[in-house]
């Protein structure tokens, strides 16, 4: 008969024994670096693949929202802080059910507890046009934060673990993950858009970064951004008629992959957007009760009447259809 207790002891002790005699363990040799593939995001301390290019805050060239000092100046605090503290995020998601509150208090955020707490993925456009400037404005100037930034070339920057309470969407912060998508935004006329987009001799519309941006910090050399569809799109958001150019195809591709990953890892985020009674996309803010009950993908303009992001050009159905296909 097998001595199962002895087998268990030997199984547990094997890696320790292998270390003692200088052998590699099943986990690799001590001190051996563990390589990342470059598409992972961090959720409650665990890495999950997305299939899209991801730069973490710990990577070279990443944007670290945990840092207390400014990223682009020698200041030790943001120019216009939203609080007296030098940090720009919270470690505590508030308004938790009592049972979940006790779990988090005892164990910290684990994946199972985070899966119960996070039910919304909030989409913003950054009104900066490129992610490097977005981080400078959010972190250095405004004292705010967001979990992800999506650059015009499709690069995703994660600045905080998803478990943190980023400061990006007011009352939705406790239940949400947020992303700032590089896009100059939506306006009542073409004045600003004409400064950021140009039409070449072939009639093709391209993104034109201002001279002060240099290469914009883009990870893709010589990338030329083209709004999907090419034409400016007009639509009504919270009662205002606005014009906007769409995201780039590279942005949609990465956003689909990131959203599919988040909806898989955090399944309380439904793969859908706010709809009215006949199933049409809502273009107004939800009431407090509607917002409290809502789970899924949501725009900043669905949270507050003063916002219009991700704008009238954003293709919600393209995102949802792509995510559902990716999750099959």
SULVEN-V640965 format. One record per backbone hydrogen bond with DSSP energy under -1.0 kcal/mol. CO is the residue of the C=O (numbers start at 1). NH is the residue of the N-H. Records with the same first field share a line. If there is no record, write none. Layout:
# SULVEN-V640965
CO->NH  NH
This chain:
# SULVEN-V640965
2->4
3->7
4->8
5->9
6->10
7->11
8->12
9->13
10->14
13->17
14->18
15->19
16->20
17->21
18->23
19->22
25->28
28->25
29->32
38->54
39->50
41->48
42->162
43->46
46->43
48->41
53->156
55->158
56->59
59->62
75->70
90->165
97->101
98->102
99->103
100->104
101->105
102->106
103->107
104->108
110->114
111->115
113->117
114->118
119->296
120->177
121->298
122->179
123->300
124->181
130->134
131->135
132->136
133->137
134->138
135->139
136->141
137->142
138->144
140->79
141->80
147->159
148->180
149->157
150->182
151->154
155->151
156->55
157->149
159->65
161->164
164->166
165->90
167->145
169->172
170->173
172->175
175->119  120
177->122
178->148
179->124
180->150
181->126
183->127
187->243
190->194
192->195
193->197
196->208
198->206
200->203
204->200
206->198
210->213
211->214
213->216
215->218
220->223
225->207
227->230
229->231
233->244
235->242
237->240
240->237
242->235
243->187
244->233
247->228
248->252
249->253
250->254
251->255
252->256
253->257
254->258
255->259
256->260
257->261
258->262
259->263
260->264
261->265
262->266
266->269
268->270
270->272
272->297
274->282
276->279
280->276
283->238
287->291
288->292
289->293
290->294
296->121
298->123
299->302
300->303  304
302->286
304->307
308->311
309->301
314->316
315->319
316->320
317->321
318->322
319->323
320->324
321->325
322->326
323->327
